Amino acid sequence: MYNDADITLVYTELTEAARECIRSNQYGKFREISEKLNFADTAELLEDEFEKSGEASAVRLFRMLPKSIAAEVFSFFDVTVQQRLITVLSTQEATEIMNDMYADDLKDMLEEMPANVVHKLLKNTESDMRRAVNMLLRYSDDSAGSIMTVEFLSLTAKSTVREAIERIRNEGIDKETVNTCFVLGENRMLAGTITLRKLILSAENRVISDIMETNPVYVSTDTDQEEVADIFQKYDLTSMPVVDSEQRLVGIITIDDVVDIIREEATEDMEKMAAITPSERPYLRTGVFRTYVQRIPWLLLLMLSATVTAGIIQNYEAALAACVALTAFVPMLTDTGGNSGSQASVTVMRGLSLNEIEFRDILKVVFKEFRVGVLCGITLGVANFIKMIVLNVGKNGVTLAVAGVISVTLCVTVVIAKIVGCSLPILAKKLRFDPAVMASPIITTLVDALALVVYFSIATALLGLN
C-alpha cells in the first residue's frame, strides 16, 4: 500500500525526470513520462517552460503530449497561459481542445480575449458548447451564473434507481461531477438531489422521488460569488445547483470553483488592505506600468490625507518650540497607534468575512476593544515610562514630566486606535463599502492624526506649554 508520502515522492521523481528530458531535448522520453504524470504537474512543467523559453518551446512540448491527455493538461494552465497558447495553436488543435473543455473553464479563458479572436475560436466549436459559453458570458462578473458549469447530470423524479444508474453510466463521462445528481420535475424545475452513494445502496426498483433530498440548498444565477462560498462552507457542500428566476435548474457550481473564489477574494482583500487596486493577473505577468497604475491612486490619496497630520504639527509649533524633546517621540506614538488599530481592524474584518460579526454587534465589539485597549495601553504606558527613566530622562531635555506625558498619551492613543480600528470596518460594511478598504493605510492615517491631537493636548495641559 502506498501512503501519501510515497505518492508525493513518486510524482516528484517523475517531475524531475521530465524536467531533465526537457533540458536534454529527449522529447520522446518526455512524452512517455507525461503519460504517468499528474495533469497538474505536467501543466506546471509547461508553464515553467513557457516562462523560461517562451511560447515556441512550450507549444512544441504541448504538441508532444498524447491527445488523450492534452485537453486535461490544458485545463490546469493559468488562464493567461491558456489565452496565449490557444492563439498560436492551429485551428484544428484549438478546436479539439476547446470541445474537450468544460464550458465554465472555456468561458474563463475567452472572456478577456479580444472579441474578434473569441468569435473566430467559437466559430469552430461544437454548437452545444458555443451555446453554453455564450450563455455563461451573459452573466455579470462575480455572480453565481458566471462561475457555474452547465455540464451536470440530471435525473427525473419518476425514474427508478436502475434507470438512474444506467443514465450515469451512459452520460457521466462528460459531466463535471456525478457524486451528486440533480432531480428535475416538470419544466426543468429543481425537485431535489440525490447522491451516487445513496443510489448505489438503494434497491434498483425504488423510485427517485421516494429517496431523494427534497429540500436542496441552491442559489440563483445573480447570487454574489462570495455568498456562494459562504454557503458552501456553512453546509459543507461539494456541489450546488443554480436556478434561474423561475426556479429552473440551469447549472451547478462545484467545490473546485469555490476554492478559486476563496483564493481570489482573499487576494483582493489583501491588496485592498495594502492600499493596492486589486488585479487578477499574477505578479510576474503584470507589467511595470500596470503595477504603477494599481498603486499610485492610493498613494496619492494617502499622501494628501497625511497633510492633515502636517497641519496638526504646524498648529502646535509653539508647544514643540517650548519643549523640543517632544518631537523625538512622535514616530513612536503614531507607529504604536497605527499598529494597535491594525490589530483590531484585521480581527474584525476576519469576523465580518466569516459572518461572525454583524452591524448589530458594533457596541459589543467596541466595548470589548475598549477593554482590550485599556489593558494594552496601561501595559505599554508603564513599560514606556520605565524605559524612559532608564534611557531618556536627564538627556536632551527629557524630564520625568515629559516621560509621564508621553506614557499617558501612549495609553490613550492605544485605546482610541482600538476603537477606531474595530468600528470603521463594521460601519463600512453597513454602508455597503468593502471593509478591507478601511484597513491598515486609512486607519493608520486617521489614528496618526488623532494621536498627535491627543499628544499635544496633553502636553499643553500638563507641561503648561502655549
N, C-alpha and C positions, 0 to 999 in steps of 0.2 A: 504493500500500500504506500502511495506517495502522500506525504503531507504537504502543507502549503510551502514550507521552506524548500522542499525538494523540487516542487513545480517551479518556484521562482528561480532556483538555481539552473534548472534545465533551460528555461526561457532566456536567462542571462547568457548562458553559454552559446545558445543558438544565435542570439542577437550579436554577440561579439564575433562569432564565426561569419555571420552575414556582413558585418562591417569590414572584416578582413577581405572577404570576397570582393566587396566594392572597391577597397583600396588597391587590390591586386588585379582588378578588371576580370575576375573569374565569374562572368555573368551566368554561365550555365550552372555553376555550383550555387550561385546566389538564388537562382530560380528554384533549385531543389530545396534549399533551406527555407525559402519563403513559404513553401507548402506546409512546413512543420511549425512555422512561427505563428504566434497570435497575430490577428489582423492589426490590432492597435500597435504592437511592436514594429511590424512592417511599415505601418504608416509613419511612425516616429522616425524610423531609419530614412525613409524617403524625404521626409520634411527636413531632416538634418542635411541630406544631400542637396536639397533644394536651396538651403541657405548657404552651404559651403561652395557648391559648384555651379549653381544656377539651374534654370529651367531645363536646358537641354539634357543635362546629366540625369536629372530627376525623371524627366519624361522617358528617357531611354530605359531606366531601371523599371519604371512603372509598366512599360510595354513588355518587359521580360516576365511579368507576373502571369501565371495561368489565368485565363479568362474567368475560371470558376471562382477566383478569389479577388480579382481586380476591383470589382464594384464594392465588395465588402471592405477592402483596404481604403478605397476612395472615401467611403463614408466616415472614416476616422480622421481624415485630414482636417486641419483647421479650415474654416470657411474661405479665408483669403487665399490659401494654397489651392483649394478646390477651384476657386474662380480663375486663378491664373493658369492652372493646369488644364482645365476644360477648354480654354480658348486656344490652346496650342495642339490639342489632340485633333485627329481627323474627324470629320463629321460622323463617320460610321462608329469610330471608337467612342466619341462623346455620346452618341445616341444610345449605344449599348449600355454604357454606364448609367445614364440618366433613367433609362427604362427599368434598370435593376435597383434604383434607389427608392427609398420611401418618400412619399410626396412632401412631408414636412421638412425632411433633410434637403430635398431638391429646392424647395421654396427658400430655405435659408441661404442656399448658395446663390440663387438667382436674384434675390431682392435688392442687392446693392450693385448689380451689374448694369451697364448701360441698356436702355430699352431695346435698341436695335440688336444687341447681342442676345438678349433674352428672347426676343421674337425669333431670331434665327435658330437658337438652340431648341426652343419649344416646338418649332415647326416640324421637326423630325421625330419628336417623341410620340409615343402611343396616345391615342385620343383620350383614353381614360385618365392617363397620367396628366395630360395637358389640362383637362377639365379640373382635376383635383388641385393642381398647382394654382391655376387661375382663381379658384375659389378661395384658397388659403391666402393669396396675395391681397384679397379684398378686405380682409380683417385688419383692424388697426393694430399698430405695433404694441407689444406688451399685453395683448389680450389673450384669453384662452383660445380664441379662434385662430390666432396667428401661430400658436405653438402646437396645436393638435395635429394628429395624423388621421387620415381617412381610411387607412388600411387596418380595419378591425374585423373581428369575426362576430357576426350577429346570428342569433337563433330565433325561431318563432316560439311563442308561448305554448302552442298546441302540439309541437313536435315531441317525440319521445327521446329518451336518453340514447337509444340505439341510433336514431336518425341524427341526433346532435353529434355523437362521436364520429359517425360516418362523414358528416359535413366537415368536421375538424380535420379529419384525415385528407379529405379531398381539397380543402381550401386553405388550411392552416399554414402551408409552407410560405405563402406570400403575405402573411399578416404580421403586423408588428409584434403581437403577443397573442397567445391562446391560453394563458394562465387564467384569465378571466374572460368569459364570453358575455355578450350583452343581448338581452332578450327584448324583442320588439313585439309590440301589439299592432293594432290597426294604424294605418297611415304612418308607419315607422316611428310610432310613439314609444319612448323608452318605458318598458314594463318592469324590467328588473335585471339582475345579473346572476350569473352562476359560475362557480369556479370549476376548473378542469378536475380538481381533486374530488369535488362533490359529484361530478358526472361519472367519473370512473368508479366511485364507491356506491353509486345508486344502481338499482335494478334496471335492466335495459327497457322494460316496458313502462317505467314511470314517465309521467308527462312533465315537461319542463316547468309548466306553471305551478305545479304542486311542490316543487323542491327549490325554486329559485328564490333569491333575495328580492323581496318586493319593494323595499324602501332604499334604493341605492343612493349613495352620495354622488351628486353631479354638479356641474357648473354650466353656465350659459356661455355663448361664444364671446360676449363682451365683458366677462369677468376679468379683472386685472390679474396678471400672471403672479404677482406677489401674493395675492389672496389665494390663488390656486396652490401655491407652495405651502401656505399655512394650512390649507385643508388637507393636503397630502400628509403633512406632519401630524395633524390632530387625529386623523382617522387611520394612520399607519397604512396607507394605500400603496399599491404598485401600479395601478392604472385607474383612470376615472373617466366616465362618459361626459361628453359635451353636447348640449342640446341647443336648438335654436329657440326663437321666441314662441314657437308653437309646441315646444316640448318634444320635437322630433330629434332623434339621435343623428348627429352629423359628423361626429368624430370622437376620438379618445385622446387622452394625454397619458403618457407613460412616465415612469419614475426617472428614466434617463433624461427626459426633457426637464423635469423638475430639478434635478441636480444641476443642470446648466443654468436654470433660473436662479437658484440659490447662489451659485457662484457669481453670476452677473450682478445680482442685487448687492451681494457683499462687496464686490469690487467697486460698484458705483458708490456705495456708502463710504467706503474708504477714501475714494477720490474726492468726494464732497467734503469729507472731514478734513482732508488735507488742502482744501480750497483749490481743487482742480476740476475743470469741466469734464464730466465723465466721457469716456471713449470706449468703444467696443473693440478697437484694434489692439493687438499685442504691442507691448512697449517697443521691442526691437523692430517691429514693422510699421512704426509710426514715425513719420518724418520729423525733422527738426522744426520746420515752420508750423506743422500741425500741433506739435507739442507746445510750442510757444503760444499759439492761439488758445490752447486749452488752459494755460496757466496765467497769461497776462491780465485778463479781465479781473480775476480775483485779487491779483497782486496790486493792481491799480486801486481797486475798491478798498482794500485793507490799508494801502498807503494813505489814501485820502482820509479814511476813518481815523488813522493814527494822528492826524492833525489836531484832533480833539485833545489827545494826550499832551501834545506840544503846547496847546493853548492853556491847559491847566498849569503846566510848569511855568509858562510865562506869567500867568496870573499871580503866582506865588514867588516871583523873583525876589521880592524884598525879604521874604522869610528865608529863602535859600542864601541870600547875601548875608543875613544876620547869623546864620548857622550853616556854614559851608559843609560841615560834616554830614548833614542830612542827605546831600547829593549822592554820596558813595553807596547808600543803601537802597536807592530807588530800584535798580535792577533786581535785587534780591526780593523785594516786596512784590514787584509786578510778576516776576517769574513764578514765585510761590503761589500767588493768587491765580495765575493762569493755569498752573498745574492742578491746583485744587478744583477749579471749575471744570477742567477737562475730565478729571476723575468722575465727578458727579454726572456730567453730560453723557459720557460714554456708557456708564452704568444704566442711566435712564433710557438712552436710545436702544440699548440691548433689550431692556424690558418692554419698550414700545414695539420693537420688531417682533418679539415673541408673544405679543398681546397680553403680557403680564401686567401692564400698566395702561390705564385709561385716563381720560381727562378728569373724570370724577375723583380720581385718586390724587389729584395735584396737591391738596392740602396735607394728605398723609405723607407724600413724598417730600414736600418742603419741610414739614416738621421733623421728619427723620433726618434729612440732610442738615437741618439746623443743629440738631443734637450732635450729629457726627462732626459738623463744622466746629462746634464749641469744643469738643474733646480734642480734635486735631489742632485747633487754633491755640488752645491753652498749652498743649504739649510743645508745639513749635515755638510759641512765645517764650515759654520758660527755658527751653533749650537754647534759643537765640540769646536770651538775656544772660545766661551763664556763659555762653560762648563769647559774648561781647565783653563781659567783665574780665575774662581771662585774656582775650586777644586784643580788644579795641579800646577799652576805657583808659583814658590818660594819654591817648595817642591821637594826633591830628584833630584835636578839638572835640573828641568824643568824651562826653561826661556820662555819669550814671543816669541823669535825666534824659539825655539823648538815647541811651540804651533802652530806658523804660518806654519812651515814645515809640521807638522802632518795634519793640516787642509787643506793645499793646496794639499798634497798627497791624502788625502781622496777624495777631489773633482775630481782630475784627475783619481784616481782609479775607482770611480763610473762610470765615462764616458767610460773608457776603458772596464770595465766589461759589461756595457750595449751593447757596440758594439760587443764584443766577444760573449756574450750570445745570441744575436739575429742573428748573421751571421753564427755561426757554425751549427745549425740545418738545415738551408737552404742549406748550402754547402754540408752537409751530405746527404740530400735527393737528391741533384743533382748528387752526386757520387754513388747513389743507396745504401747508408747505412741507417739504421734506425735512424731518427732524435732523438729518445729517448735515444740513446746511448750517444749523446752529451749533456746530461742533467747535473744535479747538480754535481755529483762527478768529471767528467772530466773538466767541465767548472770551477768549484771551484779550482781544482788543477792548471789549466792554469792561472786563474786570480790571485791566490796566488803568483805565480812566477812573473807575470808582476807587481803586486802591490809592491813587495819587490824591484824590479829593479827601479821602479819609486821613491819609498820611499828613498832609499839610494842615488839615483842620485840627487834628490832634496836636501836631507840633506847635501850631499857633496858640492853641489854648493852654497847653501845659508848659511851654517854654517861654510864653509871653512875647512871641515874635509878632512883628507888624507886617 
